[in-house]
Amino acid sequence: MSWPLDVTSRTRRTGTQLAPLPSLTSYSKMSTEVPYAADAELSLSYDEIEVLRRQFQKEEEEGHVTTQTKFNYAWGLVKSPQREQQVLGVRLLQEIYKSEPKRRRECLYYLALGHYKMGNYEDAKKFNALLIEKEPTNMQAQSLETLIDSSVAREGYIGMAIAGGAAALGTLLLAGLIRKAVRKQQ
């Protein structure tokens, strides 16, 4: 499996230089709830995404984009704070997932992450469940599952609050109309 990170040296390419990656312990300091799903909260900078985009475009102009370059660019886009970029990243990952059966496992986590970041929790759960089915002890997938479930629950509470507020408002309006009708009859 090949990633956009140089795991052996704990660095990430930024432009022409390698920048140190935060250690796993620094990820766990960011969120004590789910230390392994740090990808859900961390975004790449514009410059980092631009390096990946330029490589992708260069290969595209040459007539052949390697799967690794496409994956790296999709990975960066999914980690973007901009929804349009996340959408493109998910689309590229889906293309890899469909066309490269040997690379599916690599794509699953970032497809789940991309859908999670876009608020598509049903799709996020679907891709994450596929990964957990293949790798039941995958800590990233387990912690992402926790984040997805928390977001679904939070949305459910918000939905119930909105529905409750709408019902209360409807009741007040109905009571006002009834009161007005009763006064007209008197």
Buried (B, 14 or more C-beta within 10 A) or exposed (E): EEEBBEEEEEBBBBEEEBEEBEEEEEBBEEBEEBBBBBBBEEBBBEEBBBBBBEBBEEBEEEEEBEBBBBBBBBBBBBBBEEEEBBBBBBEBBBBBBEEBEEBBBBBBBBBBBBBBBBEBBEBBBBBBBBBBEEBEEBEBBBBBBEBBEEBBEEEEEEEEEEEEEEEEEEEEEEEEEEEEEEEEEE
